[in-house]
């Protein structure tokens, strides 16, 4: 009965499908109620910082005084109090800053983070100063320390890379001047570029802010012009972008050296409980299997050639089928689609996601069409003891927009599960690739649901392609970016990377392992300048590699034994991060994170799905 109702729902939703020239879905925003969940006003938030200051002072009283099990426990509990209070302020300020990038909250958030990090920097070195035998006696004497066992083990694991408290505090205070200014500069450079608009039959579309509509536009002239305008804009400032990126690399490398790591990638990989050499080997292996991405390009090229009697260009990868209007979903319809799509994840998950998008709850901030000075990306918030929220800077109603909501909403739902389950603040954050794996899995489920319930064979084929293009190959696209970033760090270190031309050359070498287009499309050699994450969150891309591989593995388990998988998966989401990621994956889902079979099994799945795509949109009724 559920499948029949789902089909009826999508058939009704299809009434809202509009031609690709549509500017945006109708304006019907979801607004976050910051006063309800965080602070009544900016003034109230500032006044409440006194509570955080008091908590920092209480924590500071343990400086030099961690000499008993009871005091160690008190210090850890006091630190958790600081984390809980700080994250409430940080979330509020981040949401305000994202709503308006000129809001004073932006600068306040950066300053507050540096202040808290500096004030808490003493704790790790002081715990490390406790001899191992004495720490064991503390744990035996005070059972209250048992829940913190993994935290203490993790601190000891990082002992060779920890600095004395005063040195770490000094670096934390200088963090904005050492390693944060580069992304600020990147954003300023980007804001100063006039990318312009592309004229369509329905009016102009902004090259940057309406890119999702442009890349999938029905008119090949529009797609091509948008492609060239975007890359021409980046190329016009390539010297400044290269300066910014190279200084980002130098700052991260200096911090890694100060913390006694071989290099910045090794520091990042180790922080995620990954063996640096194993992570490098995985990136190499994925480059060797880059043909799976090229195979997808070949399938798209063959389809395009048959339909248009023309060669596929890089700006045509997301081109729609001829005489086929891509679905544009008004935001008012989105909650119902997600309700049906995530019914397969069980009632508990479905209800949690529903609550996130319910306008009456004020837990989502999603604006159709965006707004000036508003952050255009998406993210989630939430921490132990707080209400999770979703932010989407711009919504145009494309499938990509729905997929972003599935992804970021997945993060928010996961955070909500941990909070409701009473996960301790110290275990509410963990390796980002696990967060990404849960979010990417949502996107795979959404695309498959829409394909299975599409009332038209061509629409079904479209969603099958989106499953592959947007997230099925995410681990390989992530590997392409992560490998490029890793080799940029290596090249800057050896002196081989000094200029935009050097970056172009390296980008061509790396990207050619994953795509046929860089060799024939000179603009793509400047792709390094478009990768904002390398500036915003250096070396984060490795998370998309492991996260993407794990999401595909979840998908396999989900398809093979739905009920058994879901029971363990939801328990995993609720648990938090009280053990290394490899241990948690083995415990909850029987997945060996470091086994070669993870990549091999995923390749089998991807190639099977590619076999399905090669058949094309055959006539008939979708299953």
C-alpha positions as CSV (number, residue, x, y, z in Angstrom):
1,X,0.0,0.0,0.0
2,X,2.9,2.4,0.8
3,X,4.4,2.0,-2.7
4,X,1.0,2.8,-4.3
5,X,0.6,5.9,-2.1
6,X,4.1,6.9,-2.9
7,X,3.5,6.7,-6.6
8,X,0.3,8.7,-6.4
9,X,2.2,11.3,-4.4
10,X,4.9,11.7,-7.0
11,X,2.4,11.7,-9.9
12,X,0.7,14.6,-8.1
13,X,4.0,16.3,-7.5
14,X,4.8,16.0,-11.2
15,X,2.2,18.7,-11.8
16,X,4.7,21.1,-10.4
17,X,7.4,20.1,-12.8
18,X,8.3,23.2,-14.8
19,X,10.6,23.8,-17.8
20,X,14.3,24.1,-17.2
21,X,14.2,27.8,-18.0
22,X,12.4,28.5,-14.7
23,X,14.4,30.8,-12.6
24,X,13.6,29.2,-9.2
25,X,10.9,27.3,-7.4
26,X,8.2,29.6,-5.9
27,X,9.4,31.5,-2.9
28,X,8.2,29.7,0.2
29,X,11.1,29.8,2.7
30,X,11.7,27.8,5.8
31,X,12.9,30.0,8.6
32,X,15.1,29.0,11.5
33,X,13.7,30.2,14.9
34,X,17.0,31.2,16.5
35,X,15.2,32.9,19.4
36,X,13.4,29.7,20.3
37,X,16.4,27.4,20.3
38,X,19.4,29.6,21.0
39,X,19.2,33.3,22.1
40,X,16.3,35.8,22.0
41,X,18.5,38.5,20.5
42,X,22.1,39.3,19.6
43,X,22.2,41.3,22.8
44,X,21.1,38.3,24.8
45,X,23.8,36.1,23.2
46,X,26.5,38.7,24.1
47,X,25.2,38.8,27.7
48,X,25.1,35.0,27.9
49,X,28.8,34.8,27.2
50,X,29.4,35.6,30.8
51,X,28.2,32.0,31.5
52,X,30.8,30.7,29.1
53,X,33.5,32.9,30.7
54,X,32.5,31.5,34.1
55,X,32.7,27.9,32.9
56,X,36.2,28.7,31.4
57,X,37.3,30.0,34.8
58,X,36.0,26.9,36.5
59,X,38.0,24.8,34.1
60,X,41.0,27.0,34.5
61,X,41.0,26.1,38.3
62,X,42.2,22.7,37.3
63,X,45.4,24.0,35.8
64,X,48.3,22.3,37.6
65,X,45.8,20.5,39.9
66,X,45.1,17.2,38.1
67,X,46.7,15.1,40.8
68,X,43.8,12.7,41.7
69,X,41.2,10.7,39.9
70,X,38.5,12.9,41.2
71,X,40.2,16.1,40.0
72,X,40.8,14.5,36.6
73,X,37.1,13.6,36.4
74,X,36.2,17.2,37.5
75,X,38.4,18.6,34.8
76,X,36.8,16.5,32.0
77,X,33.3,17.3,33.2
78,X,34.2,21.0,33.4
79,X,35.6,20.8,29.8
80,X,32.3,19.2,28.6
81,X,30.4,22.1,30.3
82,X,32.6,24.5,28.3
83,X,32.0,22.6,25.1
84,X,28.2,22.6,25.5
85,X,28.0,26.3,26.3
86,X,30.5,27.2,23.5
87,X,28.7,25.2,20.8
88,X,25.5,27.0,21.6
89,X,27.1,30.3,20.9
90,X,29.1,29.0,18.0
91,X,25.9,27.6,16.3
92,X,24.0,30.8,16.8
93,X,26.7,33.0,15.5
94,X,27.3,30.8,12.5
95,X,23.7,30.8,11.5
96,X,23.5,34.5,11.8
97,X,26.7,34.9,9.8
98,X,25.3,32.6,7.1
99,X,22.1,34.6,6.9
100,X,24.1,37.7,6.4
101,X,27.9,37.6,5.7
102,X,28.2,41.2,6.7
103,X,26.7,40.5,10.2
104,X,29.2,41.3,13.1
105,X,28.5,37.7,14.2
106,X,31.0,36.5,11.6
107,X,34.0,38.2,13.2
108,X,32.6,37.4,16.7
109,X,32.4,33.7,15.9
110,X,36.0,33.5,14.8
111,X,37.3,35.4,17.8
112,X,35.2,33.4,20.3
113,X,36.5,30.1,18.9
114,X,40.1,31.3,19.2
115,X,39.5,32.5,22.8
116,X,37.9,29.2,23.9
117,X,40.7,27.1,22.2
118,X,43.4,29.1,23.9
119,X,41.7,28.9,27.3
120,X,41.3,25.1,27.1
121,X,44.7,24.3,25.5
122,X,46.3,23.5,28.8
123,X,44.1,20.4,29.4
124,X,45.6,17.9,27.0
125,X,49.3,18.6,28.0
126,X,48.4,18.4,31.7
127,X,46.7,15.0,31.2
128,X,49.7,13.9,29.2
129,X,52.0,14.9,32.1
130,X,50.3,12.3,34.3
131,X,52.4,9.1,34.2
132,X,50.7,6.1,32.6
133,X,50.8,4.1,35.8
134,X,49.3,6.9,37.8
135,X,46.5,7.4,35.2
136,X,45.6,3.7,35.6
137,X,45.4,4.2,39.4
138,X,43.2,7.2,38.9
139,X,40.8,5.1,36.7
140,X,40.8,2.3,39.2
141,X,40.0,4.6,42.1
142,X,37.2,6.6,40.5
143,X,34.7,4.6,38.4
144,X,33.3,7.9,37.1
145,X,36.3,8.0,34.7
146,X,35.2,4.8,32.9
147,X,33.0,6.7,30.3
148,X,36.0,8.8,29.5
149,X,38.4,6.0,28.8
150,X,38.4,6.5,25.0
151,X,39.0,10.2,25.4
152,X,42.0,9.5,27.6
153,X,43.3,6.9,25.2
154,X,42.9,9.3,22.3
155,X,44.8,12.0,24.2
156,X,47.6,9.5,24.9
157,X,47.6,8.5,21.2
158,X,48.4,12.1,20.3
159,X,51.2,12.5,22.9
160,X,54.1,12.7,20.4
161,X,52.4,15.6,18.6
162,X,51.2,17.6,21.6
163,X,52.8,20.9,22.5
164,X,53.2,22.3,26.0
165,X,50.0,24.2,27.1
166,X,51.5,27.7,26.8
167,X,52.7,27.0,23.3
168,X,49.4,25.4,22.2
169,X,47.5,28.4,23.7
170,X,49.8,30.8,21.8
171,X,49.1,29.1,18.5
172,X,45.4,29.0,19.2
173,X,45.3,32.7,19.8
174,X,47.1,33.3,16.6
175,X,45.1,30.9,14.6
176,X,43.2,33.6,12.6
177,X,46.5,35.2,11.6
178,X,48.3,31.9,10.9
179,X,45.7,29.8,9.0
180,X,42.3,31.5,8.8
181,X,43.1,34.6,6.7
182,X,43.6,32.6,3.5
183,X,40.0,31.6,3.1
184,X,38.9,35.1,3.9
185,X,41.1,36.3,1.1
186,X,39.8,33.6,-1.2
187,X,36.2,34.8,-0.6
188,X,37.2,38.4,-1.2
189,X,38.9,37.6,-4.4
190,X,35.8,35.6,-5.5
191,X,33.4,38.4,-4.5
192,X,35.4,40.8,-6.7
193,X,35.0,38.7,-9.8
194,X,32.1,39.7,-12.2
195,X,31.1,36.3,-13.5
196,X,28.0,37.8,-15.0
197,X,24.9,36.1,-16.2
198,X,23.8,34.0,-19.2
199,X,20.7,35.0,-21.1
200,X,18.1,32.3,-21.5
201,X,14.6,32.4,-23.1
202,X,13.2,33.0,-19.6
203,X,15.7,35.7,-18.6
204,X,19.2,35.9,-17.2
205,X,20.7,33.3,-14.9
206,X,23.6,34.1,-12.6
207,X,26.7,32.1,-13.5
208,X,27.7,31.3,-9.9
209,X,24.5,31.5,-7.8
210,X,22.3,29.7,-10.3
211,X,24.9,27.2,-11.5
212,X,22.6,24.2,-10.8
213,X,20.1,25.5,-13.2
214,X,22.8,26.4,-15.8
215,X,24.7,23.1,-15.9
216,X,21.4,21.1,-16.6
217,X,19.9,23.7,-18.9
218,X,18.2,22.3,-22.1
219,X,20.0,24.8,-24.4
220,X,23.6,23.7,-25.2
221,X,24.5,27.3,-25.9
222,X,23.5,28.3,-22.3
223,X,25.5,25.4,-20.8
224,X,28.6,26.2,-22.8
225,X,28.5,30.0,-22.1
226,X,28.0,29.4,-18.4
227,X,31.0,27.0,-18.4
228,X,33.3,29.4,-20.2
229,X,32.2,32.4,-18.1
230,X,32.8,30.6,-14.9
231,X,36.3,29.4,-15.8
232,X,37.2,32.7,-17.4
233,X,36.3,34.4,-14.1
234,X,38.6,32.2,-12.1
235,X,41.4,32.4,-14.7
236,X,41.3,36.2,-14.5
237,X,42.4,36.0,-10.8
238,X,44.6,32.9,-11.0
239,X,47.7,34.7,-9.7
240,X,45.8,35.7,-6.5
241,X,44.2,32.3,-6.1
242,X,47.6,30.6,-6.4
243,X,49.1,33.0,-3.9
244,X,46.3,32.2,-1.5
245,X,46.5,28.4,-2.0
246,X,50.3,28.3,-1.7
247,X,50.1,30.3,1.6
248,X,47.3,28.0,2.8
249,X,49.6,25.0,2.2
250,X,52.6,26.7,3.8
251,X,50.6,27.6,7.0
252,X,49.2,24.0,7.3
253,X,52.7,22.5,6.7
254,X,54.2,24.8,9.4
255,X,51.6,23.8,11.9
256,X,52.2,20.1,11.1
257,X,55.9,20.5,11.5
258,X,55.4,22.3,14.9
259,X,53.3,19.3,16.0
260,X,56.0,16.8,14.8
261,X,54.2,15.3,11.9
262,X,55.9,14.4,8.6
263,X,53.7,16.7,6.7
264,X,50.2,18.3,6.8
265,X,48.4,15.4,5.0
266,X,49.9,13.0,7.6
267,X,48.6,15.2,10.4
268,X,45.1,15.4,8.9
269,X,44.9,11.6,8.2
270,X,46.1,10.7,11.7
271,X,43.5,13.0,13.2
272,X,40.8,10.9,11.6
273,X,42.3,7.7,13.0
274,X,43.6,6.8,9.6
275,X,47.1,5.5,8.9
276,X,48.7,8.1,6.6
277,X,50.4,5.5,4.4
278,X,47.3,3.5,4.1
279,X,45.3,6.6,3.2
280,X,47.9,7.5,0.5
281,X,47.8,3.9,-0.8
282,X,44.0,4.1,-1.1
283,X,44.2,7.3,-3.1
284,X,46.7,5.7,-5.4
285,X,44.5,2.6,-5.8
286,X,41.4,4.7,-6.6
287,X,43.3,6.7,-9.3
288,X,44.2,3.3,-10.8
289,X,40.5,2.6,-10.9
290,X,39.6,6.0,-12.3
291,X,38.3,4.3,-15.4
292,X,35.0,3.8,-13.6
293,X,34.5,7.5,-13.8
294,X,35.6,7.5,-17.4
295,X,33.1,4.7,-18.1
296,X,30.3,6.9,-16.9
297,X,31.5,9.7,-19.1
298,X,31.5,7.3,-22.0
299,X,27.9,6.2,-21.4
300,X,26.8,9.9,-21.2
301,X,28.8,10.6,-24.4
302,X,27.2,7.7,-26.3
303,X,23.7,8.9,-25.2
304,X,24.5,12.4,-26.2
305,X,25.8,11.4,-29.6
306,X,22.8,9.3,-30.4
307,X,20.4,12.1,-29.4
308,X,22.2,15.1,-30.7
309,X,24.6,13.8,-33.3
310,X,27.3,15.8,-31.6
311,X,30.3,15.1,-29.3
312,X,29.7,15.4,-25.6
313,X,31.6,18.3,-24.0
314,X,32.4,18.8,-20.3
315,X,29.5,21.3,-20.0
316,X,27.1,18.7,-21.3
317,X,27.6,16.1,-18.6
318,X,24.4,17.1,-16.8
319,X,22.5,17.9,-20.0
320,X,18.9,16.7,-20.0
321,X,17.4,14.4,-22.6
322,X,15.9,16.2,-25.7
323,X,12.4,17.4,-25.2
324,X,12.5,16.4,-21.6
325,X,11.9,19.1,-18.9
326,X,13.8,18.4,-15.7
327,X,11.8,18.4,-12.5
328,X,11.8,21.6,-10.5
329,X,10.3,21.0,-7.0
330,X,8.8,23.9,-5.0
331,X,10.1,23.9,-1.5
332,X,6.6,23.4,-0.2
333,X,6.6,19.9,-1.8
334,X,10.0,18.9,-0.5
335,X,8.9,17.7,3.0
336,X,6.4,15.3,1.5
337,X,9.0,13.9,-0.9
338,X,11.5,13.3,1.9
339,X,8.7,11.7,4.1
340,X,8.1,9.1,1.4
341,X,11.7,8.7,0.4
342,X,12.9,7.9,3.9
343,X,10.1,5.6,4.8
344,X,12.5,2.8,3.9
345,X,14.8,3.9,6.7
346,X,12.2,3.1,9.3
347,X,9.6,5.1,11.2
348,X,12.0,6.5,13.8
349,X,14.3,8.0,11.1
350,X,11.4,9.2,9.0
351,X,9.8,11.0,11.9
352,X,13.1,12.7,12.9
353,X,13.6,14.0,9.3
354,X,10.0,15.1,9.1
355,X,10.4,17.1,12.3
356,X,13.5,18.9,10.8
357,X,11.5,20.1,7.8
358,X,8.3,20.9,9.5
359,X,7.8,24.7,9.2
360,X,6.1,24.9,12.6
361,X,9.3,23.6,14.3
362,X,11.6,26.4,13.0
363,X,14.5,24.1,12.6
364,X,15.4,24.7,9.0
365,X,16.5,27.8,7.2
366,X,16.0,27.3,3.5
367,X,15.5,30.3,1.1
368,X,14.4,29.8,-2.5
369,X,16.4,32.0,-4.8
370,X,18.9,33.0,-2.0
371,X,19.6,36.6,-1.0
372,X,22.4,39.1,-1.3
373,X,25.2,38.6,1.3
374,X,23.7,35.2,2.3
375,X,25.9,32.1,2.3
376,X,24.9,30.0,-0.6
377,X,26.0,26.6,0.7
378,X,24.4,24.2,3.1
379,X,25.3,22.8,6.5
380,X,23.8,21.4,9.7
381,X,24.2,22.3,13.3
382,X,23.6,20.6,16.6
383,X,25.5,19.3,19.7
384,X,24.9,17.4,22.8
385,X,21.9,18.8,24.7
386,X,20.9,21.2,21.8
387,X,18.4,21.1,19.0
388,X,19.9,20.3,15.6
389,X,19.1,22.6,12.6
390,X,19.5,22.7,8.9
391,X,20.8,25.7,6.8
392,X,20.5,25.8,3.0
393,X,21.6,29.2,1.5
394,X,19.9,29.0,-1.8
395,X,17.2,26.6,-3.1
396,X,16.3,26.5,-6.8
397,X,14.2,23.3,-6.8
398,X,16.6,21.2,-8.8
399,X,17.3,17.5,-7.9
400,X,20.8,18.7,-6.7
401,X,19.1,21.0,-4.3
402,X,16.9,18.1,-3.0
403,X,20.1,16.0,-2.7
404,X,21.8,18.7,-0.6
405,X,18.9,18.8,1.8
406,X,19.0,15.0,2.1
407,X,22.8,15.2,2.8
408,X,22.8,18.2,5.3
409,X,19.5,17.1,6.8
410,X,21.1,13.7,7.3
411,X,23.8,15.4,9.4
412,X,21.2,17.2,11.4
413,X,19.1,14.1,12.0
414,X,22.2,12.2,13.1
415,X,23.1,15.0,15.5
416,X,19.6,14.9,16.8
417,X,19.8,11.2,17.5
418,X,23.0,11.6,19.4
419,X,21.6,14.4,21.5
420,X,18.4,12.5,22.3
421,X,20.4,9.5,23.2
422,X,22.4,11.5,25.8
423,X,25.8,11.1,24.0
424,X,28.4,12.9,26.0
425,X,29.8,16.1,24.6
426,X,33.2,14.6,24.1
427,X,31.8,11.9,21.9
428,X,29.4,14.0,19.9
429,X,32.1,14.8,17.3
430,X,34.1,12.2,15.5
431,X,35.9,11.5,12.2
432,X,34.2,13.6,9.6
433,X,34.2,10.7,7.1
434,X,31.7,8.8,9.3
435,X,29.4,11.9,9.3
436,X,29.8,12.1,5.5
437,X,29.1,8.4,5.0
438,X,25.7,8.7,6.8
439,X,24.8,11.8,4.7
440,X,25.9,10.4,1.4
441,X,23.8,7.3,2.1
442,X,20.8,9.5,2.4
443,X,21.4,10.9,-1.1
444,X,21.7,7.4,-2.6
445,X,18.4,6.4,-0.9
446,X,16.7,9.6,-2.2
447,X,17.8,9.1,-5.8
448,X,16.8,5.4,-5.9
449,X,13.4,6.2,-4.4
450,X,12.7,8.8,-7.0
451,X,13.9,6.5,-9.8
452,X,11.7,3.6,-8.5
453,X,8.6,5.8,-8.3
454,X,9.1,7.8,-11.5
455,X,6.0,7.7,-13.6
456,X,8.0,8.0,-16.8
457,X,10.9,5.8,-18.1
458,X,12.9,8.9,-19.1
459,X,12.5,10.4,-15.6
460,X,13.5,7.1,-14.1
461,X,16.7,7.1,-16.2
462,X,17.4,10.6,-15.2
463,X,17.3,9.7,-11.5
464,X,19.5,6.6,-12.1
465,X,22.0,8.9,-13.7
466,X,21.8,11.3,-10.7
467,X,22.4,8.4,-8.4
468,X,25.7,7.8,-10.2
469,X,26.7,11.4,-11.0
470,X,25.9,13.2,-7.8
471,X,26.8,10.5,-5.2
472,X,27.5,7.1,-6.6
473,X,30.9,8.2,-7.8
474,X,31.4,10.6,-4.9
475,X,34.3,8.6,-3.5
476,X,36.1,8.8,-6.8
477,X,35.5,12.5,-7.3
478,X,36.6,12.9,-3.7
479,X,39.8,10.9,-4.4
480,X,40.5,13.1,-7.4
481,X,40.3,16.2,-5.2
482,X,42.2,14.6,-2.3
483,X,45.0,13.3,-4.5
484,X,45.4,16.7,-6.2
485,X,45.4,18.4,-2.8
486,X,47.9,15.9,-1.4
487,X,50.2,16.4,-4.3
488,X,50.0,20.2,-4.1
489,X,51.3,19.9,-0.5
490,X,54.1,17.7,-1.7
491,X,54.9,20.0,-4.6
492,X,55.0,23.2,-2.5
493,X,57.2,21.4,0.0
494,X,59.7,20.4,-2.7
495,X,59.5,23.7,-4.5
496,X,58.0,22.3,-7.6
497,X,54.7,24.2,-7.1
498,X,55.4,28.0,-7.2
499,X,53.0,29.4,-9.7
500,X,49.6,29.1,-11.3
501,X,51.2,27.3,-14.3
502,X,52.7,24.7,-11.9
503,X,49.2,24.2,-10.4
504,X,47.7,23.9,-13.9
505,X,50.2,21.2,-14.9
506,X,49.6,19.1,-11.7
507,X,45.9,19.4,-12.1
508,X,46.1,18.1,-15.6
509,X,48.2,15.1,-14.5
510,X,45.9,14.2,-11.6
511,X,42.5,14.8,-13.3
512,X,43.4,12.9,-16.4
513,X,43.4,9.7,-14.3
514,X,39.7,10.2,-13.6
515,X,38.4,12.0,-16.7
516,X,38.9,12.2,-20.5
517,X,38.1,16.0,-20.6
518,X,41.2,17.7,-19.1
519,X,43.4,16.7,-22.0
520,X,41.1,18.4,-24.5
521,X,39.6,21.3,-22.4
522,X,42.3,23.7,-21.4
523,X,40.0,25.6,-18.9
524,X,39.8,22.5,-16.7
525,X,43.5,22.8,-15.9
526,X,42.5,25.8,-13.7
527,X,40.1,23.6,-11.7
528,X,42.3,23.9,-8.7
529,X,41.2,27.5,-8.3
530,X,37.5,26.5,-8.1
531,X,38.0,24.0,-5.2
532,X,37.0,26.3,-2.4
533,X,37.3,23.5,0.2
534,X,41.1,23.5,-0.2
535,X,41.1,27.0,1.2
536,X,38.2,26.8,3.6
537,X,39.0,23.4,5.3
538,X,42.4,22.2,4.1
539,X,42.7,18.5,3.4
540,X,39.1,17.8,4.2
541,X,38.6,16.0,0.9
542,X,39.9,12.6,2.3
543,X,36.6,12.5,4.2
544,X,34.6,12.3,1.0
545,X,36.8,9.3,-0.1
546,X,36.2,7.1,2.9
547,X,32.7,8.5,3.4
548,X,31.7,7.7,-0.2
549,X,33.1,4.2,0.0
550,X,31.3,3.5,3.2
551,X,28.0,4.9,1.9
552,X,28.1,2.5,-1.0
553,X,28.8,-0.3,1.4
554,X,25.8,0.7,3.5
555,X,23.7,0.7,0.4
556,X,24.8,-2.9,-0.4
557,X,23.9,-4.0,3.2
558,X,20.6,-2.1,3.0
559,X,19.7,-3.8,-0.2
560,X,20.8,-7.3,0.9
561,X,19.1,-7.4,4.4
562,X,17.0,-4.3,4.9
563,X,15.7,-5.0,8.4
564,X,18.9,-6.4,9.9
565,X,20.9,-3.5,8.5
566,X,18.5,-0.7,9.7
567,X,18.4,-2.0,13.3
568,X,22.2,-1.8,13.6
569,X,22.5,1.3,11.5
570,X,20.1,3.4,13.6
571,X,21.9,2.2,16.8
572,X,25.2,3.3,15.2
573,X,23.8,6.8,14.5
574,X,22.7,7.1,18.1
575,X,25.9,5.9,19.7
576,X,28.3,8.8,19.1
577,X,32.1,8.3,18.8
578,X,33.3,6.5,21.9
579,X,35.8,4.3,20.0
580,X,38.0,4.5,16.9
581,X,36.0,4.5,13.7
582,X,37.3,1.2,12.5
583,X,36.1,-0.4,15.8
584,X,32.6,1.2,15.6
585,X,32.2,0.1,12.0
586,X,33.1,-3.5,12.8
587,X,31.0,-3.5,16.0
588,X,27.8,-2.1,14.4
589,X,27.9,-3.1,10.8
590,X,30.7,-5.7,10.5
591,X,32.6,-3.5,8.0
592,X,36.4,-3.7,7.9
593,X,37.4,-0.1,7.1
594,X,40.9,-1.1,6.0
595,X,40.2,-4.2,4.0
596,X,40.7,-4.1,0.2
597,X,37.3,-5.6,-0.2
598,X,35.7,-2.3,0.7
599,X,36.9,-0.7,-2.6
600,X,36.5,-4.0,-4.6
601,X,32.9,-4.5,-3.5
602,X,32.0,-0.9,-4.3
603,X,33.5,-1.2,-7.7
604,X,31.3,-4.2,-8.4
605,X,28.2,-2.2,-7.4
606,X,29.2,0.8,-9.5
607,X,29.9,-1.3,-12.6
608,X,26.6,-3.1,-12.1
609,X,24.8,0.2,-12.0
610,X,26.7,1.4,-15.0
611,X,25.5,-1.7,-16.8
612,X,22.0,-0.6,-16.0
613,X,22.6,2.9,-17.4
614,X,24.0,1.5,-20.6
615,X,20.6,0.1,-21.4
616,X,19.3,3.7,-21.6
617,X,15.7,4.9,-20.9
618,X,13.9,1.9,-22.3
619,X,10.1,2.2,-22.9
620,X,7.8,0.7,-20.4
621,X,6.4,1.2,-16.9
622,X,9.0,1.7,-14.2
623,X,9.0,-1.0,-11.5
